[in-house]
């Protein structure tokens, strides 16, 4: 197995879903790629947009940044293809995703756990055969009133949230990089509120 990390940002592809709550994970990976000066490029056979980078300065830690080109509920296929192609074990997989059960902008890093109704996580678990991988949960908050959570996650961030989204995505990217460079425990101690 490789010593590289696979950092996957979950979301839905295409301009229709850009800037929606469900694409918080993809937004974090976009920023990591931008910081590394390595644009994500479509890899059809892997069904993902991919960039190979080094995180943490020179010489840095080798990492593969990826966004599946499938819809959220089919994310596991590309994650499994990427892990197999780059020979990355689940203990070097970090999945960045939106989380309804955390207030907007809250970050929680953890290893393993259930899917909590998240179709992207359910798909990843089904395709890689385990839930024992690192997760960066990006809080998007609960829907107001009786709004269906499935509809809520596909809506753009609110006007108030849009004021802070860049800052929160930046902080989440810092946390993801800390997992890769310094380890999960260090990152949890510094970024879990």
N, C-alpha and C positions, 0 to 999 in steps of 0.2 A: 504494500500500500504506500501511497505517496504521503509526504509530510505536508503537502499543500492543504489549504482550506478551500471549501466550496461555500460561498456566501450567496444565497438565493433570495431574491426579493419577490414575494408573491404579489400577484395582481392579475388584472385582465388586460389583454392586448388591445392596442388601437386607440385612436384619439377620442373615441366616445367615452372611454373609461379613464383617460388621463385626468388626474386631479381629483378623483373620487376617493372616498375613505378606504375602499377595498384595495386601492393601489398604494397604500402607505409603504408597504414593503418594497415595492418596485421603485418608489421615489428615493428610498434610502440607498438602494443599489445604484441608481442613476447618479446620485451625488458621490458615492465612493468612486465610481468610474471617472467622473469628471475630475475629482481631486487627483486621481492617479494619472490623468491625461491620457486615458485609454478608452476610447469610445466603445460602447457595446456593439458588437457586430452579429448579424444574424447567422446562426449555424443551423441550417435546415435539418441536417441529420440528427442534431441534438434537440431540435424543436425549442430553441432558446436563443436569446441574445446574450453574447458572452464576451468577456474581456479577461485576459490573463494579466495580472498585476502583481506588484510587490507592495505590501502595506507596512507602515511603520518606519518609513525612511530607508536609508541605505544601510546594509544590503536589503533589509526588509524580509518579510515573510511572504512566500509565494501564495497567491490566492487566485481563485477563479470566481469572478463575479458573474452572476447570471440572473436573467429574468425569463421564465418560461413564456413561450409564445402561444400557449394554450390558455383556455379559460381557467379560472381559479380551481374549479372542481376537478380539473384534469392535470393539475400541477405535478402530481407524483410521477407521471411518465417522463417528462423532461428531467426532473431531479434524479430519477434512477439512471437515465441515460448519461447524464453528466457525471454522476458519481462513478459509474462503471467506466466511462471513457477516460476520465482523469485519475482513476484508481484511488478514490477518496472514500475512506471509511466513515460510517455515521458519526464517530466521535470528532470528526473534522468537518462536519456539516453544520452550518448556521443558517437557519431559515428565518427571515424577517417578514413579519406579517402584522396585519391589523388585528386589534383586540377590542371587542365590544365591552368587555367587563372591566376595562381600565379607563379612567378619565382621559380626555383628550390630552395628548402629549406625554402621558406617563409612559415610562419605559420599564419593562421587566425582562430580565435575562434569566433563563433557566435551562436546565437539562431535562429532557424528557417530559412526560406528562400526557394527559389526555388531549383529545382533539377539541373538546368543549364546543362541539357543534360547528367548528370551522371546516368547511368542505375542502379547502386547500390542504390543511394539515391531515385530514382524513385520507386524502388521495396520496400524500407523501408517505404516510405510514403504510398504506396498503401496497405501494409500489416498492419501497425499500425494505419492507419487512420488519420495521422496528419504529418505535417512537423515541428511541434513545439518541436524540441529536439535540444540539443547542438551538434555542429559540430566542429571538428578540421580538417581544410583544410590544407593539406600538399602539398605545391607547387611542381609541377614537370615540369612546363614550357610548352610552346607550341611546337608542332613538327616543325622541320626545313622544309623550303621550302613548297612543296605541299604534304608532307607526310600526309596520312590519320590519324587523331587522334586516331581512333580505333586500328590501327597498332602500333602507337607510344606508347600508354600506355602499350602494351604487350611486349615491348622491354626492355632489361636490361638497367640500368642506364649507361650513357656514362663513359668513362675512367675518365674524369675530375670529374663528379658527384660522382663516386665511391670513390674518395679520401675524399670526405666530407660527404658521406651518413651516416656513423656511428655517426658523430657529430650532424647532422641534425635530425636523428631519436632520439638520446638522448635528444635533446632540445624539440622535439615534445612530448616525453614521460614525460618530466618535466612539460610541459604545460598541458597535459592530467591529470596528478596527481594534478596539481594546481586547475583545474576545480573541481575535486572531493573533494579535501580537503578544499580549500579556496573560492570556488565559481567562477562562470563564469566572473563576473566583475573584480575581482582581477586578474584572469588569463589573461583576455583580456588586462588589463593595463600593465602587465608584459611581455606578449609574442607576442601580435599583433604588427608588425613592423609599 
